[in-house]
Amino acid sequence: MLRIGKVAKTYGISNRTLRYWEDVGVLRSTRAENGYRYYDNENVVRINQIVLLRKLKMPIADIERIFIADSYDVAIDTLTSYLANLKHSAAVYNSLAIIVENLLGEIKNSQSIEEMFWHIETQSKAITAEHELAPQTQLSERTVVVKHLKNTEQLKNVRIVELPPMTVASYCAISETPEIDCAKVFDKFVLENNLHKRSGHRSFGFNNPEPSEDSTIYGYELWVTIPEDFEPPMPFIKKQFSGGMYASISAQLNEIGERWESLYEWSTQNEKYEGDFLLQWFEEQVMDYETFMSEQVPDSEKQLDLLLPIKLKK
């Protein structure tokens, strides 16, 4: 039997991601008399299998399908479909590489940017055709990195954003399930005061304090922007946020642990920016508030922006 904190550390999977796999029926843990959650050998083997499939960059939905069906035929069918997508994707990118290589040969003697783009425009139909062939199933998060193995793939689509100064109302819960416990109180407060309908509404969350291997108890804090003259009732606390520069990527709720890992790795490898780790990291809720809080909407459809504080390298 392995405690959840040990499993999370060994396999590089967040507690939240493990709970997601439990919620969809892929994993099952047991709670001991000491209050800690443990995984037996069967579930540890399954966690390792999930990690192996993620190393193949298999989409989360496909992994769910394999384990929930628990059928050899379904597994073979899913892998076969995924292989077809991989081959199709490889063919598409190989075709695009040939087009770009040919373009380079044509435009190396260009005398201006305008002339270069004229050459590209002559190939626009071919480029469009290749893009239209792109597979519909795209990997939504990076491979989970197994301990002692380093994934050197560069994270793409990182946005550099500037958060403005804001006045917020905050609430923090500390428990074994702080995200859930905090949201129950926080969502009621937001809806009762129609804060989600105010112009400029923004909502943020973050661990406070961070989870640790030695305890199942940790904290989660939520913020919502409020007018300067609004005084939130206790136990909510009015705070002033000074703003700052952040690196941001999108994530679905069910992949958030892995996406945080990849954004952190990006911050350690970027040539221009580095993490400003004295400042707060954020998870910003960016979709319709009531849709996001609905228990009827699966985690795989709930979207967040991950915000890591950064600064220019000296």
N, C-alpha and C positions, 0 to 999 in steps of 0.2 A: 504494500500500500504506500502510495506517495501523496504527500500533502500538496494541495493546489499551488502553494507558493513555490515549492520545489519543482513541480512540473512546469510552471510558467518560466522559471529561471532556466531550467535545463533545455527546454525546447524553444525558448525565445517567443513565447506566446503570452499575451497579456491575460490577466484574470478575467477581464471583460470579454475577451474573445472566447475563452474557455466556457464562460457562462452562456455565451451565445450558442455554442455547439451543444450545450446541455438543453437550452430552450427549444432547439429544433429537433431534439431527440437523437442526436448523433453520439453524445457522451452521457454518462451517468456517474455522479459522485455519491459518496456516502458521508454522512456527518457523524463524527465520533462524539463521545461523551464530553470531550474537552472543547467541543464547539467547532473544531477545524473540519474542513472538507477534504476528503481523500479520494484518490482514484485507485481502483484495484488493478491488477496486472492486465486484465482484459482491456480496460479503458486506457491504460498507459500504452499498450500496443496500438490501439486505435489512434491515439494522439500522434504516435510516431508515423502511422500510416497517413494521417492528414498532412503532416509536415512533408512527407515524401511526395505526396500529390501536389502540394503547393510548390515544391522545388521544381516540379514539371510545369509550373505556372498554370495549373488547371484552375478554371474559375470556381469560386465558392459554390455556386449553384450546382455545378457538376459534381463536386465532392459531396454535397448534401444528397444528391440523387443516388449516388453509389451506396452511401452508408444507410440512408433511410430505407431504400428498397432492400438492401442486404441480399442481393441476388447476383450470382455470377453472370447471368445473361445481361442484366442491367449494367453491370460494371464493364463488360466487354463492349456493349453498345455505346456507352458513354465514352470510353476510351477511343473507340473507333471513330466516333463523331469528332472528338477533340483532335485526333490525328489528322482527319480530313481538313479541319480548320487550320491546323498548323502548317500543313503542306500548302494549302491555298494561300495562307498569309505569306509563306516563304516565297511562293511563286510571284505574288504581287510585288513584294519588296525587291525581288530579284529583277523583275521587269522595270521597276522604277529606277533601280541602280543602273541598269543598262541605258535608260533614257538620260539620266543625269550624266553618266560617263560620256555619252555621245554629245550632249549639250556642252560639256566642258571642252571637248575637242573643237567644237564649232566657235565657242565664244572666247577662247583664250586670246585671240587676236582682236577682240573687240576694243574699240577706242573709247567707249563710254558706257555708262550704266544703261542708258537708253537703248543702245545697240545690243547689249547683253539681254535685256528683257525682250527685245524684238525676236531674238533667237528662241527664247523660252516660249514666247507666244506662238511661234510656229509649231511648237510641240504640245501646245495646250490640250488639244483633243486627245492625244495619246496619254497625257498625264491624267486627265479627267477620267478616261476609260479605266485606267488602272485603279484609281481611287474608288470608282464605283464597284469594282470587283472585291474590294476589301471585305473580309469576313465580318459577319454581324456580331459574333461572339468575341468580345474583347476582354482581356484580363484586367480586372478592376483594381488589383493591388499587386505589389511586388511579392516575390517569393519570400516565404518565411525563412529566415536565416538559421540553419541548424548550428548549434554550438560548435565552435572551432572551424566553421566553414564561413568564408567571407564572400558575400555577393558583391561584385564590383560593378554591377549594372547601374548606370546613372539614372537617377530619378528625373523624369521629364515633367513639363508643364508646371513648374514651380513659379508662382506669382510673387512678386515683391510688392507689398502693400504697406500703406501708412495708415495706422489706426489713429483717429483723431482723439483729442481729450473728450472724456465722457463722464457724466454723472450716472451712477448706477445704484440699484438696490440689490443687495447680496443676501444669500442665505446658504448655510453650510450644514450638511448632515454627516455624521460620523457613525458608521455601522459596518456590517458585512456587505450590505448592498446600498452604499450611499447614493449612487446615481438614481436609483429607484426611489429611495426614501426622500432625497432632496427634491426630486421632481414633483412628488405628490403634494408637498407644501408649496413649492415655488409656482407650479402651474396654476394652482387655485388662486394665488395672489395675483398673477399676471392677468388671468381671465377676469377676475372680479373688478380689476381696475382698468381693463381694456388697454393695458400697456402694449400688447402685441399689435394694436391697431393705430397706435400713435405714429406720426411721421418720424422717420429716422429710427424706428425700433430696431434694436440689436440685442441678441442674447448670447451669452458666453458661459462656458463651464470649464472646470479644471479640477484635478485632484488636489485636496488640501485636508490633511497631509497625504503624502504619497503612500501607496501600498508598500508593505515590507514582507520579506519572506517569513518573518517570525510571528506575524499576526494576521488574522483574517479581517481585522478592523482597519479601515482607512477612511478618508474623508473625500467629499466632493462638494464643490461650491459652485453656485449658479449666480450669474449677474443678468440684469435686464436694465436697459437704459431708461432713465426717468427724467422728467423736467426738473430744472434747477430748484423750483419752488415746491416740489413734491416731497413730503416727509413720510417715508414708509413706516408702518407700525412695527413694533417688535414682534417677532425676533429678527426681522429684516434690518439690515444695516445700510445706511447711505454712505457711499464711497465715491471718491474722485479718482478717475483714471487719467493719467497724464498723456497717454498715447505712445506711439513709437513705431518703428519699422519692423515688419514681420515677413517671413517667408511663409507662403500659404499653398496648400494643396487640398483637393477635395477628397472626401472619404465617405463611404457608407458606414453605418453604425456597426455592422457585423465585421468590418475589416479594419477597425480603427487602430488596434494595437500594431498591426503590421505596417500600416501607413505612417504611424508616428515613428516607427523604427526607421523606415526609409527616409523620412524627412530629416530625422536627426543625422543619419549617415550622410545625406546631401550636405548638411551644414558643416560637417567635418571635412568634406572633400572640395567644397566650392572655393574657387580661386579668388573671388571678389568679396564674399561675405563670410562671416563666422557667427556662430550662435552667441547671443548675448544672454548667457544663462543665469544672470542675476535677476532677469525680468521674468514675468509670468508667461507661461505657455497657455494657449487658449484652444478650446473647441467651440467654434461658433455655429449656432443653428441657423441655417440659411434658407430653409424651405418654409412653407406656410406653417405657422406655429401650431395650430390646432391639428393639422395633419401629422406633424412630427410627434406630438404628445399622444396621439391615438394609439391604443393598444391593438387596434385592428390592423394597423399598418406594420408589416414586418420590418425588422431591423435592416434587411437588405435594401429597403426602399427609403430609408431615412438618411438624409444627407447632411454632412457637416463640413465646415472648412477647418482644417487644422492650421494653427497659427503659431509659428516658432519665432521668438524674438531674435533679431539679427543686428549686426553692425558691420560697417565697412572695415575690412582688414587694413591695418596700418602698414 
